[in-house]
Each structure stands twice: as C-alpha cells, then as structure tokens.
Amino acid sequence: MKILKDVFVSHTGEQFSKDLTEFYVDLSGIKHVSRQHASDQVMSCHFNDALVKDNGVWRVRNADDDYQDAYQAVDDARQAAYTARVRPLLEEAEIKAHLGESDEYARLMDLAVTERMDIQAELPWPEVLVNVATEASVDESP
C-alpha cells in the first residue's frame, strides 16, 4: 500500500485529501467521499470530526456534548452512591421512627444527610462551559 502525504484512506478504501470538508454521512454515521445511498446526509466537516445524531440529523460533536456526557456520568455515579450509602440509613431511620425511637431516627437521618453531602463533595458537577461568543461581546470599559 502506498502512503500518500496529506491523504486519508477510509475504511472502505476511499482516498481523499485531508483538506476535504464535505462528506456524505450514512445512517450509521460513517463518512464517505461520494454518495453511497439516497439517504446519505451531505455534511460540512473534517474527516476526524466526531459526529452525533441529534433529532435524526448528524452534526459535529461539540464541547456541550462533552459537558452533557460528563454531567450524566456524575449524575449516574451519584445515584449509585446514594442507593448504596444513603438509602440504607433512610430505611433504618424509618424503621426506628415506626418503633418510636425518635433519638435513633434523628441520628440516622443526620448520618444520611452527612453521607449525601460527602457524596456530592466526592462527585462534583463538571464545570459549566462559558459561551466564548457571549463572553467576548461584553463591554467592560468604564
């Protein structure tokens, strides 16, 4: 196989310039240099751009997508930790309340709240993205 400078070879064997910015994206999200099927979506992007399907239309993955994935990962981890570490305390507190052991109920509820705060400290939300365009348009002159 001959390796050409500034040329990509796709998984289908198609060769094209690294500078190419228009592709045909198939239903699976695979980019092609030429139309393979009538359903292929024409798209302006680079070959190495990651794509996501948004409301049935392919688009280039962006920083907001990364943030959403990071947020979901933290949320999933928090929910799992709440289930494993907080729920047992809450369930035991409810039993103690039912038995009339109010001091033990209060102690277990305090432990549950502390455990919840610990989980949130261990698993902070990702940093919120700043919209650079909005930030640049702010006039801070006196």
Backbone as CSV, one residue per row, in Angstrom:
resi,resn,N_x,N_y,N_z,CA_x,CA_y,CA_z,C_x,C_y,C_z
1,MET,0.837,-1.172,0.000,0.000,0.000,0.000,0.880,1.231,0.000
2,LYS,0.571,2.153,-0.848,1.317,3.388,-0.964,0.746,4.412,0.006
3,ILE,1.591,5.022,0.832,1.146,6.040,1.777,1.411,7.400,1.150
4,LEU,0.351,8.157,1.026,0.446,9.482,0.430,0.364,10.542,1.513
5,LYS,1.167,11.595,1.357,1.148,12.681,2.324,-0.158,13.465,2.184
6,ASP,-0.742,13.866,3.341,-1.966,14.654,3.383,-3.151,13.962,2.729
7,VAL,-3.173,12.625,2.799,-4.290,11.863,2.242,-4.793,10.892,3.297
8,PHE,-6.106,10.793,3.414,-6.727,9.801,4.285,-7.222,8.657,3.433
9,VAL,-7.236,7.479,4.017,-7.867,6.331,3.379,-8.950,5.867,4.336
10,SER,-10.198,5.880,3.868,-11.310,5.495,4.730,-11.351,3.985,4.888
11,HIS,-12.252,3.509,5.735,-12.388,2.070,5.968,-12.871,1.345,4.716
12,THR,-13.444,2.080,3.779,-13.923,1.465,2.533,-12.859,1.524,1.431
13,GLY,-11.696,2.103,1.753,-10.622,2.197,0.771,-10.627,3.491,-0.027
14,GLU,-11.602,4.349,0.217,-11.646,5.632,-0.485,-10.461,6.490,-0.050
15,GLN,-9.809,7.136,-0.996,-8.716,8.043,-0.688,-9.183,9.468,-0.940
16,PHE,-8.802,10.365,-0.027,-9.177,11.755,-0.205,-8.230,12.643,0.571
17,SER,-8.206,13.893,0.189,-7.325,14.882,0.801,-7.757,15.181,2.231
18,LYS,-6.785,15.458,3.092,-7.086,15.859,4.460,-7.831,17.186,4.485
19,ASP,-7.745,17.945,3.420,-8.403,19.252,3.352,-9.875,19.151,2.957
20,LEU,-10.332,17.964,2.585,-11.722,17.788,2.171,-12.646,18.110,3.338
21,THR,-13.678,18.904,3.075,-14.578,19.311,4.159,-16.047,19.026,3.847
22,GLU,-16.321,18.267,2.804,-17.706,17.892,2.534,-17.779,16.379,2.382
23,PHE,-18.683,15.791,3.147,-18.832,14.344,3.152,-20.298,13.963,3.047
24,TYR,-20.504,12.705,2.719,-21.830,12.096,2.738,-21.836,11.148,3.932
25,VAL,-22.735,11.400,4.860,-22.784,10.610,6.086,-23.942,9.627,5.972
26,ASP,-23.631,8.341,6.160,-24.682,7.323,6.043,-25.477,7.208,7.345
27,LEU,-26.453,6.344,7.366,-27.337,6.193,8.522,-26.596,5.779,9.782
28,SER,-25.430,5.140,9.629,-24.623,4.706,10.771,-23.657,5.780,11.259
29,GLY,-23.575,6.900,10.544,-22.658,7.967,10.927,-21.284,7.841,10.315
30,ILE,-21.158,6.998,9.312,-19.876,6.824,8.632,-19.791,7.810,7.478
31,LYS,-18.650,8.487,7.381,-18.437,9.495,6.341,-17.919,8.833,5.076
32,HIS,-18.427,9.305,3.948,-17.984,8.835,2.640,-17.686,10.046,1.766
33,VAL,-16.777,9.854,0.809,-16.434,10.918,-0.129,-17.531,11.075,-1.178
34,SER,-18.151,9.983,-1.538,-19.215,10.026,-2.538,-20.501,9.457,-1.937
35,ARG,-21.615,9.828,-2.525,-22.907,9.353,-2.031,-22.999,7.845,-2.243
36,GLN,-23.315,7.126,-1.167,-23.461,5.677,-1.223,-24.923,5.272,-1.353
37,HIS,-25.805,6.052,-0.689,-27.239,5.770,-0.690,-27.993,7.098,-0.782
38,ALA,-29.199,7.040,-1.244,-30.020,8.251,-1.359,-30.264,8.884,0.002
39,SER,-30.223,8.101,1.073,-30.484,8.618,2.420,-29.264,9.284,3.051
40,ASP,-28.103,9.246,2.391,-26.901,9.857,2.959,-27.105,11.361,3.148
41,GLN,-26.599,11.861,4.272,-26.712,13.286,4.596,-25.434,13.996,4.157
42,VAL,-25.576,15.068,3.392,-24.422,15.878,2.995,-24.041,16.734,4.197
43,MET,-22.737,16.777,4.485,-22.303,17.474,5.693,-20.951,18.138,5.497
44,SER,-20.825,19.354,6.018,-19.544,20.050,6.022,-18.858,19.769,7.350
45,CYS,-17.706,19.106,7.276,-16.930,18.780,8.470,-15.578,18.263,8.010
46,HIS,-14.742,17.916,8.975,-13.454,17.304,8.668,-13.570,15.796,8.891
47,PHE,-12.690,15.041,8.278,-12.762,13.591,8.370,-12.679,13.102,9.810
48,ASN,-11.834,13.735,10.626,-11.632,13.281,12.002,-12.664,13.828,12.992
49,ASP,-13.575,14.683,12.552,-14.605,15.193,13.451,-15.526,14.068,13.903
50,ALA,-15.774,14.020,15.198,-16.741,13.050,15.730,-18.142,13.592,15.473
51,LEU,-19.057,12.689,15.163,-20.433,13.083,14.869,-21.377,12.554,15.931
52,VAL,-22.488,13.251,16.100,-23.581,12.789,16.959,-24.878,12.981,16.192
53,LYS,-25.821,12.097,16.471,-27.126,12.203,15.827,-28.039,12.967,16.767
54,ASP,-28.581,14.073,16.276,-29.413,14.962,17.073,-30.739,15.144,16.352
55,ASN,-31.812,14.600,16.901,-33.140,14.670,16.275,-33.129,14.119,14.854
56,GLY,-32.415,13.011,14.656,-32.397,12.348,13.359,-31.446,12.940,12.344
57,VAL,-30.667,13.953,12.749,-29.735,14.618,11.834,-28.330,14.564,12.435
58,TRP,-27.363,14.216,11.601,-25.976,14.173,12.068,-25.422,15.581,12.174
59,ARG,-24.596,15.803,13.206,-23.877,17.070,13.368,-22.542,16.780,14.043
60,VAL,-21.637,17.758,13.977,-20.317,17.601,14.589,-20.458,17.687,16.106
61,ARG,-19.815,16.764,16.785,-19.815,16.751,18.254,-19.111,18.008,18.738
62,ASN,-19.644,18.630,19.790,-19.054,19.871,20.283,-18.790,19.790,21.785
63,ALA,-18.295,20.882,22.354,-17.940,20.907,23.774,-19.163,20.713,24.661
64,ASP,-20.324,21.179,24.221,-21.539,20.990,25.013,-21.880,19.503,25.123
65,ASP,-21.634,18.745,24.063,-21.859,17.293,24.118,-20.940,16.654,25.155
66,ASP,-19.684,17.102,25.197,-18.736,16.580,26.185,-19.212,16.902,27.599
67,TYR,-19.711,18.138,27.788,-20.218,18.546,29.103,-21.411,17.685,29.507
68,GLN,-22.342,17.485,28.587,-23.527,16.681,28.887,-23.139,15.246,29.275
69,ASP,-22.167,14.682,28.566,-21.696,13.329,28.903,-21.060,13.298,30.293
70,ALA,-20.239,14.318,30.595,-19.586,14.381,31.907,-20.635,14.570,33.009
71,TYR,-21.632,15.409,32.765,-22.701,15.645,33.737,-23.475,14.354,33.998
72,GLN,-23.805,13.635,32.926,-24.553,12.388,33.073,-23.750,11.347,33.837
73,ALA,-22.442,11.298,33.594,-21.586,10.347,34.305,-21.573,10.639,35.802
74,VAL,-21.494,11.926,36.164,-21.515,12.299,37.582,-22.881,11.973,38.179
75,ASP,-23.937,12.285,37.453,-25.282,12.005,37.957,-25.480,10.507,38.197
76,ASP,-25.035,9.692,37.250,-25.151,8.236,37.404,-24.356,7.746,38.618
77,ALA,-23.140,8.265,38.787,-22.305,7.850,39.920,-22.930,8.288,41.248
78,ARG,-23.489,9.516,41.271,-24.147,9.983,42.492,-25.346,9.098,42.834
79,GLN,-26.164,8.792,41.841,-27.347,7.969,42.103,-26.958,6.604,42.649
80,ALA,-25.909,6.017,42.092,-25.445,4.715,42.583,-24.944,4.834,44.027
81,ALA,-24.220,5.902,44.323,-23.710,6.102,45.684,-24.852,6.371,46.668
82,TYR,-25.837,7.156,46.255,-26.992,7.393,47.133,-27.684,6.076,47.472
83,THR,-27.859,5.241,46.455,-28.527,3.959,46.661,-27.730,3.072,47.623
84,ALA,-26.416,3.051,47.454,-25.579,2.173,48.272,-25.308,2.720,49.675
85,ARG,-25.207,4.033,49.801,-24.742,4.598,51.064,-25.791,5.382,51.846
86,VAL,-26.742,6.000,51.171,-27.733,6.828,51.868,-29.032,6.063,52.106
87,ARG,-29.500,5.352,51.105,-30.778,4.655,51.228,-30.843,3.719,52.445
88,PRO,-29.787,2.923,52.729,-29.874,2.051,53.909,-30.090,2.843,55.209
89,LEU,-29.464,4.011,55.319,-29.649,4.842,56.510,-31.081,5.355,56.600
90,LEU,-31.634,5.785,55.458,-33.011,6.278,55.444,-34.005,5.177,55.798
91,GLU,-33.764,3.992,55.257,-34.668,2.869,55.549,-34.617,2.498,57.032
92,GLU,-33.434,2.453,57.585,-33.304,2.125,59.012,-33.919,3.230,59.872
93,ALA,-33.753,4.490,59.456,-34.355,5.604,60.197,-35.874,5.479,60.218
94,GLU,-36.459,5.100,59.096,-37.911,4.931,59.044,-38.378,3.818,59.975
95,ILE,-37.632,2.749,60.052,-37.976,1.658,60.971,-37.904,2.153,62.411
96,LYS,-36.842,2.898,62.729,-36.699,3.421,64.094,-37.841,4.375,64.425
97,ALA,-38.265,5.194,63.470,-39.393,6.108,63.697,-40.661,5.312,63.975
98,HIS,-40.857,4.273,63.211,-42.047,3.432,63.396,-42.050,2.760,64.776
99,LEU,-40.862,2.431,65.268,-40.739,1.801,66.593,-40.776,2.830,67.715
100,GLY,-40.843,4.115,67.350,-40.912,5.164,68.362,-39.572,5.579,68.924
101,GLU,-38.492,5.195,68.270,-37.140,5.538,68.737,-36.700,6.833,68.048
102,SER,-37.228,7.950,68.538,-37.018,9.235,67.882,-35.552,9.695,67.905
103,ASP,-34.833,9.408,68.986,-33.421,9.811,69.039,-32.599,9.067,67.982
104,GLU,-32.852,7.771,67.852,-32.128,6.972,66.861,-32.539,7.387,65.444
105,TYR,-33.817,7.716,65.273,-34.303,8.222,63.972,-33.531,9.481,63.596
106,ALA,-33.444,10.429,64.523,-32.760,11.696,64.249,-31.276,11.459,63.949
107,ARG,-30.640,10.561,64.703,-29.225,10.269,64.474,-28.998,9.683,63.080
108,LEU,-29.841,8.731,62.675,-29.707,8.107,61.354,-30.001,9.095,60.227
109,MET,-30.969,9.970,60.429,-31.265,10.983,59.412,-30.092,11.951,59.266
110,ASP,-29.474,12.339,60.392,-28.293,13.198,60.339,-27.151,12.509,59.587
111,LEU,-26.964,11.209,59.848,-25.937,10.447,59.133,-26.228,10.402,57.630
112,ALA,-27.500,10.219,57.278,-27.883,10.171,55.861,-27.582,11.498,55.180
113,VAL,-27.891,12.608,55.850,-27.624,13.932,55.278,-26.119,14.149,55.129
114,THR,-25.357,13.758,56.119,-23.889,13.890,56.056,-23.329,13.034,54.924
115,GLU,-23.822,11.821,54.802,-23.356,10.919,53.735,-23.676,11.510,52.363
116,ARG,-24.860,12.088,52.227,-25.266,12.721,50.958,-24.320,13.878,50.625
117,MET,-24.005,14.696,51.617,-23.080,15.811,51.389,-21.686,15.302,51.014
118,ASP,-21.247,14.214,51.640,-19.945,13.622,51.309,-19.924,13.148,49.853
119,ILE,-21.003,12.512,49.436,-21.084,12.029,48.051,-20.998,13.204,47.079
120,GLN,-21.719,14.264,47.373,-21.695,15.433,46.491,-20.308,16.073,46.451
121,ALA,-19.593,16.041,47.574,-18.224,16.578,47.591,-17.267,15.677,46.811
122,GLU,-17.474,14.364,46.918,-16.628,13.399,46.199,-16.887,13.426,44.695
123,LEU,-18.115,13.740,44.315,-18.516,13.697,42.904,-19.093,15.050,42.486
124,PRO,-18.229,16.060,42.323,-18.734,17.393,41.959,-19.224,17.419,40.503
125,TRP,-20.141,18.330,40.232,-20.610,18.512,38.859,-19.462,19.039,38.008
126,PRO,-19.442,18.730,36.722,-18.393,19.289,35.862,-18.547,20.807,35.765
127,GLU,-17.456,21.465,35.432,-17.505,22.919,35.295,-18.425,23.302,34.148
128,VAL,-19.201,24.354,34.368,-20.112,24.843,33.342,-19.290,25.517,32.252
129,LEU,-19.667,25.237,31.010,-18.969,25.831,29.882,-19.368,27.292,29.745
130,VAL,-18.391,28.126,29.412,-18.657,29.536,29.166,-18.781,29.725,27.671
131,ASN,-19.851,30.366,27.258,-20.042,30.661,25.843,-19.073,31.766,25.454
132,VAL,-18.056,31.412,24.694,-16.996,32.348,24.326,-17.563,33.530,23.538
133,ALA,-18.514,33.304,22.654,-19.098,34.387,21.856,-19.794,35.385,22.758
134,THR,-20.523,34.924,23.756,-21.214,35.810,24.676,-20.216,36.562,25.533
135,GLU,-19.196,35.838,25.990,-18.189,36.440,26.854,-17.440,37.550,26.110
136,ALA,-17.144,37.338,24.834,-16.382,38.314,24.054,-17.182,39.568,23.780
137,SER,-18.514,39.464,23.778,-19.325,40.629,23.440,-19.592,41.552,24.624
138,VAL,-19.124,41.188,25.813,-19.335,42.016,26.990,-18.344,43.158,26.979
139,ASP,-18.869,44.380,27.087,-18.018,45.569,27.117,-17.741,45.937,28.556
140,GLU,-16.484,45.845,28.969,-16.113,46.125,30.344,-15.443,47.478,30.487
141,SER,-15.589,48.362,29.509,-14.965,49.666,29.592,-15.749,50.567,30.565
142,PRO,-15.075,51.515,31.227,-15.738,52.374,32.214,-16.685,53.376,31.580
